[in-house]
Amino acid sequence: MSILEVKNITKSFGSTEVLKGISFTLEKGEVLAIIGSSGSGKTTLLRCMNYLEVPDGGSITVNGQPYFDSNEKKLSESEIRQRRLHFGLVFQSFNLFPQYTVLQNLVLAARLLQRSDLKAELKQKKIDKLAYREKRTKIMTDTEQNARALLERVGLSSKADFYPCQLSGGQQQRAAIARALSLTPDILCFDEPTSALDPELTGEVLNVIRSLKSGDTTMIVVTHEMEFARNVADRIIFMANGVIEESGTSEELFDNPKSELLKSFLGKANQFSK
C-alpha cells in the first residue's frame, strides 16, 4: 500500500486554475522530486498537501487513511492541525522564530503538542496531578534529547544555543530541516529549499537532504536543482500549466524526455547551469 495517494486534486484562485487534476502515488522511503517552471503549480500542490491551502476538489490519502476529501465535511482547526502532523514542511525562507534559540525552535512545537495531550489526560482524569508533573518533566527531557540528536544529524550540534540571526543561511535551513523532523512526520516536504541561498551554501543543504534518504524517510522535494533531482530522486514529476506533463525515473525524464515542454524546460535549465 502506498504511503501517499493523491487523486485528481484541483485548485483555483479566482478564475485562475492553478491545479487541474493532479494524481500520483508515493511509496514509503521514496524521494519524489517535483520540477517545472515558475507558475506551473508546484508550490500550490505542496501547500495543498500541508493544508496551507484547501483544494477545491479531489482526495488525499496517507497510510490508507483519509487525509483530505473534497466531499468530506469541513474540518475544525484542531482536526486540521492533527492531520498536518503527517507532513513536515521546510520552506524557502527558513521561517525560524527569531526570538528563540535553535534548540528552542526545535522543541517548541513538540512540547506544545505533547503538553496539550497531557492536559487532556488530566482533564479527563486519566492521570492524577503527580503523574501529570512527572510526565511533563519527562516531556521536557525527551524533547531536548531528540532535538540535540537531530541537530547532530544535520551538523549543528555546536549551534544549539545560537539565535537564527547568528547563523548563515545554510545553517538556518539545516535548522529548519531538523525542526521539521522533530515531529516525526510520515512525509517530509521541501519547497525550493535552496532558492534563498547563495550558491556556496546550496551544497551543504542539499548534502543534508541527501543524507536523509533512507528506507524510513519519505520525501517530496520541489526543486530547481536538476543535478540533485537526477542523482537523489527515485521518481520525478514534471509539472506544466497545472498538470503533470510527464513523470518517471530520473533516467526516463532526463535521458529520454517525451514531452516537448519537458525537452524545452531541460534545455533552458542546462543552458542556465553552464
Disulfide bonds with the S-S distance in Angstrom:
none
